[in-house]
């Protein structure tokens, strides 16, 4: 299953909308009979269901949104935010293409799955056992697409079979009803004897749906429903299926060598081919990245500052730079300046507002490096922090670049890290970004992208247990993740910084832990919506893309409580009068 690209999508013509299925081949009897006339052709259709997962991860097209840039951990680059992320500025209307694009994409996944579920039973040269397995896999994939629809729209039309174009006239089911449909599909998958608990690296079936993946998705749905006990039971089952934490370093987890380790429950399979590799290295990468990254996203300053010291102590700039918090952002920019600045550079920074009386000609870099040196190791694995190094390869050979300010030149002898606009000092992303010359085509990175992994399951399990009031039991699971990360364990004896004495305290810690653990994996926007914290975290007083010292390049504008739910695409409301728009979007 590593190669989703082995596709004969003769029949998998893209569905344009929930009402616009005219071009879907199930309505053409000859095409349908052809694609399910042999096992080989039917398997290509099943592969087409899986291939729909690629959309979020394999495109360098800006119109493909990065979900973490909707969360509080990441911000879009200043050149694209107004073009592609204007949802964050309170200016969208229901006819915006963002709503229709993802409505179409997710319903396309539903339709592909429905096609297999309805038709694979009549393939003449396929065993009943294999048919049952493929139906169960497609029920999971259908459930996953409905999960995403329901998270964003909170109630959508439900179709479990493909119809003629003029028959797509259903109104919206309630959010709760959609959750129940998803649970049933996951349950059917779990109960299918032909579904494996897990696949190990080297298996020809690696990448297919497993029982562990179905338990994970069903558990996440129970979390939305606040059925904490049922969620707990499902997440425990995931471990019983054989999944476990990767035992190496956090940084090495997101590499081709470890993409099939026991931690990876369900991943999007990538290969080094056009349109089949992951685009994170391109979209997260910087100018020095092999192939020239597009630096479309940066890590949020408040998120970076939230990372604890490795001993669990909350980070404070004032510990390293007394008085830092009371200074204006412009004044404290002095602490981030490179050693040995020229007189012209000093004059520019003085004009900007830097308090140059605090500049250390030979020790400025070491002083700021100290503020990052003893932090949670995940910080260094996720972000390129000031004066840390990055091994790039855009020049044609591997070279070590350093993030410095003011920027001079990415060529030797300076070898300064270059990204979008080096008039600013930002936090570029390191996680998932190609190092050196390991992959020479940036758009076709072969590293798989995890959708579900076991660290997330452990934190979900901790949350489910904590919400039942058993915070001391929940700490055990949080500590497994913290231990792998290399940070102090919660309630470690003699360490007041990590003391936890209530479910309320642990709730906030679990949420922070999820952000530190899952950043850049496109999971956190959904979590912040589920927690009901999206407004307070993404639209906080000091929000938006900032220089590392806190001076804003832009800030977000809350568009009102309607924004907690996406608008039904206006075109869908007009085509099907039974679909009612979400409140406050009319």
GIVEN-V834024 format. One record per residue. N is the residue number from 1. RES is the residue in three letters. OMEGA is omega in radians with two decimals (* if undefined). Layout:
BEGIN
n | res | omega
N | RES | OMEGA
N | RES | OMEGA
END
This chain:
BEGIN
n | res | omega
1 | UNK | 3.13
2 | UNK | -3.06
3 | UNK | 3.00
4 | UNK | -3.03
5 | UNK | 3.12
6 | UNK | -2.99
7 | UNK | 2.86
8 | UNK | -3.05
9 | UNK | 3.10
10 | UNK | -3.11
11 | UNK | -3.03
12 | UNK | 3.08
13 | UNK | -3.04
14 | UNK | 3.04
15 | UNK | -3.07
16 | UNK | 3.09
17 | UNK | 3.14
18 | UNK | 3.14
19 | UNK | -2.88
20 | UNK | -3.03
21 | UNK | -3.03
22 | UNK | -3.07
23 | UNK | 3.12
24 | UNK | -3.00
25 | UNK | 3.08
26 | UNK | -3.13
27 | UNK | 3.07
28 | UNK | -3.00
29 | UNK | -3.12
30 | UNK | 3.12
31 | UNK | -3.13
32 | UNK | 3.14
33 | UNK | -3.14
34 | UNK | -3.02
35 | UNK | 3.11
36 | UNK | 3.14
37 | UNK | 3.12
38 | UNK | 3.13
39 | UNK | -3.11
40 | UNK | -3.13
41 | UNK | 3.13
42 | UNK | 3.12
43 | UNK | 3.10
44 | UNK | 3.10
45 | UNK | 3.08
46 | UNK | 3.10
47 | UNK | 3.07
48 | UNK | 3.07
49 | UNK | 3.10
50 | UNK | -3.03
51 | UNK | 3.12
52 | UNK | 3.12
53 | UNK | -3.05
54 | UNK | -2.91
55 | UNK | -3.07
56 | UNK | -2.90
57 | UNK | -2.98
58 | UNK | -3.06
59 | UNK | 3.02
60 | UNK | 3.08
61 | UNK | -3.10
62 | UNK | -3.10
63 | UNK | 3.03
64 | UNK | -3.01
65 | UNK | 2.97
66 | UNK | -3.01
67 | UNK | 3.12
68 | UNK | 3.07
69 | UNK | 2.93
70 | UNK | -3.12
71 | UNK | -3.09
72 | UNK | -3.05
73 | UNK | -2.97
74 | UNK | 3.12
75 | UNK | 3.08
76 | UNK | 3.06
77 | UNK | -3.00
78 | UNK | -3.12
79 | UNK | -3.08
80 | UNK | -3.01
81 | UNK | -3.14
82 | UNK | -3.13
83 | UNK | -2.96
84 | UNK | -3.07
85 | UNK | -3.10
86 | UNK | 2.94
87 | UNK | -3.09
88 | UNK | 3.13
89 | UNK | 3.03
90 | UNK | -3.02
91 | UNK | -3.03
92 | UNK | 3.02
93 | UNK | -3.10
94 | UNK | 3.13
95 | UNK | 3.14
96 | UNK | -3.09
97 | UNK | 3.12
98 | UNK | -3.10
99 | UNK | -3.09
100 | UNK | -3.13
101 | UNK | -3.05
102 | UNK | 2.97
103 | UNK | 3.13
104 | UNK | -3.06
105 | UNK | -3.07
106 | UNK | 3.07
107 | UNK | 3.03
108 | UNK | 3.09
109 | UNK | 3.09
110 | UNK | -3.07
111 | UNK | 3.10
112 | UNK | 3.14
113 | UNK | 3.11
114 | UNK | -3.11
115 | UNK | 3.14
116 | UNK | -3.10
117 | UNK | -3.08
118 | UNK | -2.90
119 | UNK | -3.01
120 | UNK | -3.13
121 | UNK | -3.09
122 | UNK | 3.06
123 | UNK | -2.98
124 | UNK | -3.02
125 | UNK | 3.09
126 | UNK | -3.11
127 | UNK | 3.10
128 | UNK | -3.13
129 | UNK | 3.14
130 | UNK | 3.07
131 | UNK | -3.13
132 | UNK | 3.12
133 | UNK | -3.11
134 | UNK | 3.08
135 | UNK | 3.13
136 | UNK | 3.10
137 | UNK | -3.09
138 | UNK | 3.03
139 | UNK | 3.06
140 | UNK | -3.10
141 | UNK | 3.03
142 | UNK | 3.14
143 | UNK | -3.12
144 | UNK | 3.12
145 | UNK | 3.07
146 | UNK | 3.07
147 | UNK | -3.11
148 | UNK | 3.07
149 | UNK | -3.04
150 | UNK | 3.08
151 | UNK | -3.05
152 | UNK | -3.02
153 | UNK | 3.09
154 | UNK | -3.13
155 | UNK | -3.08
156 | UNK | 3.01
157 | UNK | -3.11
158 | UNK | 3.07
159 | UNK | 3.07
160 | UNK | 3.02
161 | UNK | 3.13
162 | UNK | -3.02
163 | UNK | 3.00
164 | UNK | -3.01
165 | UNK | -3.07
166 | UNK | -3.12
167 | UNK | 3.12
168 | UNK | -3.02
169 | UNK | -3.12
170 | UNK | 2.96
171 | UNK | -3.11
172 | UNK | 2.91
173 | UNK | 3.10
174 | UNK | 3.07
175 | UNK | -3.11
176 | UNK | 3.14
177 | UNK | 3.11
178 | UNK | 3.08
179 | UNK | -3.11
180 | UNK | 3.07
181 | UNK | 3.14
182 | UNK | 3.12
183 | UNK | -3.13
184 | UNK | 3.11
185 | UNK | 3.11
186 | UNK | 3.12
187 | UNK | 3.09
188 | UNK | 3.13
189 | UNK | -3.13
190 | UNK | -3.05
191 | UNK | 3.11
192 | UNK | -3.09
193 | UNK | -3.08
194 | UNK | 3.11
195 | UNK | -3.14
196 | UNK | 3.03
197 | UNK | 3.08
198 | UNK | 3.01
199 | UNK | 3.13
200 | UNK | 3.10
201 | UNK | -3.11
202 | UNK | 3.10
203 | UNK | 3.10
204 | UNK | -3.13
205 | UNK | 3.14
206 | UNK | -3.09
207 | UNK | 3.07
208 | UNK | 3.11
209 | UNK | 3.08
210 | UNK | 3.08
211 | UNK | 3.10
212 | UNK | 3.10
213 | UNK | -3.13
214 | UNK | 3.05
215 | UNK | -3.12
216 | UNK | -3.12
217 | UNK | 3.14
218 | UNK | 3.09
219 | UNK | 3.12
220 | UNK | 3.08
221 | UNK | 3.10
222 | UNK | 3.09
223 | UNK | 3.09
224 | UNK | -3.12
225 | UNK | -3.09
226 | UNK | 3.01
227 | UNK | -2.93
228 | UNK | -3.14
229 | UNK | 3.11
230 | UNK | 3.08
231 | UNK | 3.12
232 | UNK | -3.11
233 | UNK | -3.12
234 | UNK | -3.11
235 | UNK | 3.03
236 | UNK | 3.13
237 | UNK | 3.14
238 | UNK | 3.09
239 | UNK | 3.13
240 | UNK | 3.07
241 | UNK | 3.07
242 | UNK | 3.13
243 | UNK | -3.10
244 | UNK | 3.09
245 | UNK | 2.94
246 | UNK | -3.01
247 | UNK | 3.09
248 | UNK | -3.10
249 | UNK | 3.09
250 | UNK | -3.09
251 | UNK | -3.07
252 | UNK | 3.14
253 | UNK | -3.00
254 | UNK | -3.13
255 | UNK | 3.14
256 | UNK | -3.11
257 | UNK | -3.04
258 | UNK | -3.07
259 | UNK | -3.14
260 | UNK | 3.12
261 | UNK | -3.05
262 | UNK | -3.13
263 | UNK | -3.03
264 | UNK | -3.08
265 | UNK | 3.12
266 | UNK | -3.06
267 | UNK | 2.99
268 | UNK | -3.04
269 | UNK | -3.07
270 | UNK | 3.03
271 | UNK | -3.07
272 | UNK | 3.13
273 | UNK | 3.14
274 | UNK | 3.12
275 | UNK | -3.09
276 | UNK | 3.11
277 | UNK | -3.13
278 | UNK | -3.05
279 | UNK | -3.13
280 | UNK | -3.12
281 | UNK | 3.09
282 | UNK | -3.01
283 | UNK | 3.08
284 | UNK | -2.98
285 | UNK | -3.12
286 | UNK | -3.07
287 | UNK | -3.10
288 | UNK | 3.11
289 | UNK | 3.10
290 | UNK | -3.10
291 | UNK | -3.13
292 | UNK | 3.11
293 | UNK | -3.07
294 | UNK | 3.05
295 | UNK | -3.07
296 | UNK | -3.06
297 | UNK | 3.09
298 | UNK | 3.13
299 | UNK | -3.07
300 | UNK | -3.08
301 | UNK | 3.14
302 | UNK | 3.07
303 | UNK | 3.12
304 | UNK | -3.12
305 | UNK | -3.13
306 | UNK | -3.12
307 | UNK | -3.13
308 | UNK | 2.86
309 | UNK | -3.11
310 | UNK | 3.11
311 | UNK | 3.11
312 | UNK | 3.11
313 | UNK | 3.06
314 | UNK | -3.14
315 | UNK | 3.04
316 | UNK | 3.08
317 | UNK | -3.09
318 | UNK | 3.07
319 | UNK | -3.10
320 | UNK | -3.09
321 | UNK | -3.07
322 | UNK | -3.13
323 | UNK | -3.09
324 | UNK | -3.02
325 | UNK | -3.12
326 | UNK | 3.13
327 | UNK | 3.02
328 | UNK | 3.10
329 | UNK | -3.13
330 | UNK | -3.12
331 | UNK | -3.06
332 | UNK | 3.02
333 | UNK | -3.13
334 | UNK | -3.07
335 | UNK | -3.07
336 | UNK | -3.07
337 | UNK | -3.11
338 | UNK | 3.01
339 | UNK | 2.98
340 | UNK | 3.13
341 | UNK | 3.06
342 | UNK | 3.11
343 | UNK | 3.12
344 | UNK | 3.11
345 | UNK | 3.11
346 | UNK | -3.14
347 | UNK | 3.12
348 | UNK | -3.12
349 | UNK | 3.07
350 | UNK | 3.10
351 | UNK | 3.12
352 | UNK | 3.14
353 | UNK | 3.12
354 | UNK | 3.08
355 | UNK | -3.03
356 | UNK | 3.06
357 | UNK | -3.13
358 | UNK | -3.12
359 | UNK | 3.10
360 | UNK | -3.00
361 | UNK | -3.06
362 | UNK | -3.06
363 | UNK | -3.09
364 | UNK | -3.08
365 | UNK | -3.13
366 | UNK | -3.12
367 | UNK | -3.13
368 | UNK | 3.08
369 | UNK | -3.11
370 | UNK | -3.12
371 | UNK | 3.13
372 | UNK | -2.91
373 | UNK | -3.01
374 | UNK | -3.09
375 | UNK | 2.99
376 | UNK | -3.07
377 | UNK | 3.11
378 | UNK | 3.13
379 | UNK | -3.12
380 | UNK | 3.12
381 | UNK | -3.07
382 | UNK | -2.97
383 | UNK | 2.92
384 | UNK | -3.07
385 | UNK | -3.10
386 | UNK | 3.09
387 | UNK | 2.91
388 | UNK | -3.07
389 | UNK | 3.08
390 | UNK | 3.10
391 | UNK | 3.13
392 | UNK | -3.12
393 | UNK | -3.06
394 | UNK | -3.12
395 | UNK | -3.10
396 | UNK | 3.04
397 | UNK | 3.11
398 | UNK | 3.13
399 | UNK | -3.14
400 | UNK | 3.13
401 | UNK | 3.14
402 | UNK | 3.12
403 | UNK | -3.09
404 | UNK | 3.09
405 | UNK | -0.07
406 | UNK | 3.12
407 | UNK | 3.07
408 | UNK | -3.07
409 | UNK | 3.10
410 | UNK | 3.09
411 | UNK | 3.05
412 | UNK | 0.14
413 | UNK | -3.05
414 | UNK | -3.09
415 | UNK | 3.04
416 | UNK | 3.08
417 | UNK | 3.14
418 | UNK | 3.01
419 | UNK | -2.97
420 | UNK | -3.10
421 | UNK | -3.06
422 | UNK | 2.92
423 | UNK | -3.14
424 | UNK | 2.99
425 | UNK | -3.01
426 | UNK | 3.09
427 | UNK | 3.07
428 | UNK | -3.09
429 | UNK | 3.08
430 | UNK | -3.05
431 | UNK | -3.13
432 | UNK | -3.07
433 | UNK | -3.13
434 | UNK | 3.06
435 | UNK | 3.04
436 | UNK | -3.12
437 | UNK | -3.05
438 | UNK | 3.04
439 | UNK | -2.99
440 | UNK | 3.06
441 | UNK | -2.96
442 | UNK | -3.10
443 | UNK | -3.03
444 | UNK | 3.14
445 | UNK | -3.04
446 | UNK | -3.09
447 | UNK | 3.13
448 | UNK | 3.11
449 | UNK | -3.14
450 | UNK | 2.96
451 | UNK | 3.04
452 | UNK | 2.99
453 | UNK | -2.89
454 | UNK | 3.09
455 | UNK | 3.08
456 | UNK | 3.12
457 | UNK | 3.13
458 | UNK | 3.13
459 | UNK | 3.02
460 | UNK | 3.12
461 | UNK | 3.10
462 | UNK | 3.14
463 | UNK | -3.13
464 | UNK | 3.12
465 | UNK | -3.13
466 | UNK | -3.13
467 | UNK | 3.02
468 | UNK | 3.07
469 | UNK | -3.08
470 | UNK | -3.01
471 | UNK | -3.13
472 | UNK | 3.06
473 | UNK | -3.09
474 | UNK | -3.11
475 | UNK | -3.13
476 | UNK | -3.09
477 | UNK | 3.04
478 | UNK | -3.10
479 | UNK | 3.06
480 | UNK | 3.11
481 | UNK | 3.14
482 | UNK | -3.14
483 | UNK | 3.10
484 | UNK | -3.13
485 | UNK | -3.13
486 | UNK | 3.10
487 | UNK | -3.07
488 | UNK | -3.13
489 | UNK | 3.09
490 | UNK | -3.12
491 | UNK | 3.03
492 | UNK | -3.10
493 | UNK | 3.06
494 | UNK | -3.12
495 | UNK | -3.10
496 | UNK | -3.09
497 | UNK | -3.09
498 | UNK | 3.13
499 | UNK | 3.11
500 | UNK | -3.04
501 | UNK | -3.14
502 | UNK | 3.06
503 | UNK | 3.13
504 | UNK | 3.12
505 | UNK | -3.09
506 | UNK | 3.13
507 | UNK | -3.13
508 | UNK | 3.13
509 | UNK | 3.12
510 | UNK | -3.14
511 | UNK | 3.08
512 | UNK | -3.12
513 | UNK | 3.11
514 | UNK | -3.13
515 | UNK | -3.14
516 | UNK | -3.07
517 | UNK | -2.94
518 | UNK | -3.12
519 | UNK | 3.09
520 | UNK | 3.13
521 | UNK | 3.03
522 | UNK | 3.13
523 | UNK | -2.82
524 | UNK | 3.06
525 | UNK | 3.11
526 | UNK | -3.13
527 | UNK | 3.14
528 | UNK | 3.01
529 | UNK | -3.13
530 | UNK | 3.14
531 | UNK | -3.05
532 | UNK | -3.09
533 | UNK | -3.01
534 | UNK | -3.12
535 | UNK | -3.05
536 | UNK | -3.10
537 | UNK | -3.11
538 | UNK | -3.04
539 | UNK | 3.10
540 | UNK | -3.06
541 | UNK | 3.09
542 | UNK | -3.05
543 | UNK | 3.08
544 | UNK | -3.14
545 | UNK | -3.08
546 | UNK | 2.85
547 | UNK | -3.08
548 | UNK | 3.11
549 | UNK | 2.99
550 | UNK | 3.09
551 | UNK | -3.01
552 | UNK | 2.93
553 | UNK | 3.01
554 | UNK | 3.08
555 | UNK | -3.12
556 | UNK | 3.11
557 | UNK | 3.14
558 | UNK | -3.07
559 | UNK | -3.13
560 | UNK | -3.04
561 | UNK | 3.05
562 | UNK | -3.03
563 | UNK | 3.05
564 | UNK | 3.06
565 | UNK | 3.11
566 | UNK | 3.07
567 | UNK | 2.96
568 | UNK | -3.13
569 | UNK | -3.09
570 | UNK | 3.14
571 | UNK | 3.13
572 | UNK | 3.12
573 | UNK | -3.13
574 | UNK | -3.12
575 | UNK | -3.06
576 | UNK | -3.06
577 | UNK | 3.07
578 | UNK | 3.11
579 | UNK | 3.13
580 | UNK | -3.12
581 | UNK | 3.02
582 | UNK | -3.05
583 | UNK | 3.08
584 | UNK | 3.08
585 | UNK | -3.12
586 | UNK | *
END
